[in-house]
Amino acid sequence: MADPADMIVPMLREIRTEISAFREETMERFDIMERRFKTLEDAQTSFKQALTADSLLSRLVTGEFEGRIEALERRVSELEDHS
């Protein structure tokens, strides 16, 4: 039977190999997750930009209508004053 001391070094090498493989797999998974997070962050940024553009457009349209309404109210007031 082999001496236990002679078995330690091969076992340690095997453990080292397993740990190295596990580390590589873990890093690959982290890379995948980072790519997925990047995709989500890009989508979120795009969505925020779209919301900002929509909000600005809404303000522009609303402001235009407010201006028209104010002009109409002034005309009505003028007409009421003349009668």
C-alpha positions as YAML, in Angstrom:
chain: A
units: angstrom
residues:
- id: 1
  name: MET
  ca: [0.00, 0.00, 0.00]
- id: 2
  name: ALA
  ca: [1.21, 3.52, -0.81]
- id: 3
  name: ASP
  ca: [2.51, 5.76, 1.90]
- id: 4
  name: PRO
  ca: [-0.10, 8.44, 2.83]
- id: 5
  name: ALA
  ca: [2.54, 11.16, 2.40]
- id: 6
  name: ASP
  ca: [2.96, 10.06, -1.23]
- id: 7
  name: MET
  ca: [-0.79, 10.47, -1.81]
- id: 8
  name: ILE
  ca: [-0.97, 14.05, -0.53]
- id: 9
  name: VAL
  ca: [0.78, 15.81, -3.41]
- id: 10
  name: PRO
  ca: [-1.34, 14.17, -6.15]
- id: 11
  name: MET
  ca: [-4.50, 14.93, -4.18]
- id: 12
  name: LEU
  ca: [-3.46, 18.55, -3.76]
- id: 13
  name: ARG
  ca: [-2.80, 18.79, -7.52]
- id: 14
  name: GLU
  ca: [-6.23, 17.34, -8.21]
- id: 15
  name: ILE
  ca: [-7.83, 19.83, -5.82]
- id: 16
  name: ARG
  ca: [-5.90, 22.67, -7.48]
- id: 17
  name: THR
  ca: [-7.15, 21.55, -10.90]
- id: 18
  name: GLU
  ca: [-10.75, 21.38, -9.67]
- id: 19
  name: ILE
  ca: [-10.50, 24.82, -8.07]
- id: 20
  name: SER
  ca: [-9.00, 26.26, -11.25]
- id: 21
  name: ALA
  ca: [-11.83, 24.79, -13.35]
- id: 22
  name: PHE
  ca: [-14.40, 26.10, -10.88]
- id: 23
  name: ARG
  ca: [-12.80, 29.56, -10.99]
- id: 24
  name: GLU
  ca: [-12.91, 29.60, -14.80]
- id: 25
  name: GLU
  ca: [-16.56, 28.55, -14.80]
- id: 26
  name: THR
  ca: [-17.37, 31.21, -12.22]
- id: 27
  name: MET
  ca: [-15.59, 33.91, -14.24]
- id: 28
  name: GLU
  ca: [-17.45, 32.84, -17.39]
- id: 29
  name: ARG
  ca: [-20.73, 33.13, -15.54]
- id: 30
  name: PHE
  ca: [-19.77, 36.56, -14.21]
- id: 31
  name: ASP
  ca: [-18.95, 37.64, -17.77]
- id: 32
  name: ILE
  ca: [-22.38, 36.43, -18.91]
- id: 33
  name: MET
  ca: [-24.07, 38.32, -16.07]
- id: 34
  name: GLU
  ca: [-22.10, 41.48, -16.82]
- id: 35
  name: ARG
  ca: [-23.21, 41.32, -20.46]
- id: 36
  name: ARG
  ca: [-26.82, 40.83, -19.37]
- id: 37
  name: PHE
  ca: [-26.60, 43.76, -16.94]
- id: 38
  name: LYS
  ca: [-25.08, 45.91, -19.69]
- id: 39
  name: THR
  ca: [-27.98, 45.00, -21.98]
- id: 40
  name: LEU
  ca: [-30.49, 45.92, -19.26]
- id: 41
  name: GLU
  ca: [-28.68, 49.17, -18.47]
- id: 42
  name: ASP
  ca: [-28.64, 50.12, -22.15]
- id: 43
  name: ALA
  ca: [-32.35, 49.35, -22.45]
- id: 44
  name: GLN
  ca: [-33.08, 51.40, -19.35]
- id: 45
  name: THR
  ca: [-31.06, 54.33, -20.70]
- id: 46
  name: SER
  ca: [-32.91, 54.12, -24.01]
- id: 47
  name: PHE
  ca: [-36.25, 54.01, -22.19]
- id: 48
  name: LYS
  ca: [-35.32, 57.04, -20.07]
- id: 49
  name: GLN
  ca: [-34.35, 58.97, -23.19]
- id: 50
  name: ALA
  ca: [-37.63, 58.04, -24.87]
- id: 51
  name: LEU
  ca: [-39.58, 59.17, -21.80]
- id: 52
  name: THR
  ca: [-37.68, 62.44, -21.70]
- id: 53
  name: ALA
  ca: [-38.38, 63.07, -25.38]
- id: 54
  name: ASP
  ca: [-42.05, 62.21, -24.90]
- id: 55
  name: SER
  ca: [-42.26, 64.50, -21.88]
- id: 56
  name: LEU
  ca: [-40.67, 67.37, -23.79]
- id: 57
  name: LEU
  ca: [-43.01, 66.84, -26.73]
- id: 58
  name: SER
  ca: [-46.01, 66.78, -24.37]
- id: 59
  name: ARG
  ca: [-44.88, 70.02, -22.76]
- id: 60
  name: LEU
  ca: [-44.46, 71.61, -26.17]
- id: 61
  name: VAL
  ca: [-47.93, 70.54, -27.29]
- id: 62
  name: THR
  ca: [-49.49, 71.52, -23.96]
- id: 63
  name: GLY
  ca: [-47.75, 74.89, -24.04]
- id: 64
  name: GLU
  ca: [-49.04, 75.49, -27.55]
- id: 65
  name: PHE
  ca: [-52.61, 74.72, -26.47]
- id: 66
  name: GLU
  ca: [-52.26, 76.91, -23.39]
- id: 67
  name: GLY
  ca: [-51.17, 79.78, -25.60]
- id: 68
  name: ARG
  ca: [-54.15, 79.28, -27.88]
- id: 69
  name: ILE
  ca: [-56.55, 79.05, -24.94]
- id: 70
  name: GLU
  ca: [-55.14, 82.25, -23.42]
- id: 71
  name: ALA
  ca: [-55.57, 84.05, -26.74]
- id: 72
  name: LEU
  ca: [-59.17, 82.83, -27.01]
- id: 73
  name: GLU
  ca: [-59.90, 83.87, -23.43]
- id: 74
  name: ARG
  ca: [-58.54, 87.35, -24.16]
- id: 75
  name: ARG
  ca: [-60.74, 87.63, -27.25]
- id: 76
  name: VAL
  ca: [-63.80, 86.50, -25.28]
- id: 77
  name: SER
  ca: [-63.00, 89.04, -22.56]
- id: 78
  name: GLU
  ca: [-62.64, 91.78, -25.18]
- id: 79
  name: LEU
  ca: [-65.94, 90.81, -26.77]
- id: 80
  name: GLU
  ca: [-67.65, 90.76, -23.38]
- id: 81
  name: ASP
  ca: [-66.26, 94.20, -22.59]
- id: 82
  name: HIS
  ca: [-67.63, 95.61, -25.88]
- id: 83
  name: SER
  ca: [-71.13, 94.35, -25.28]
...
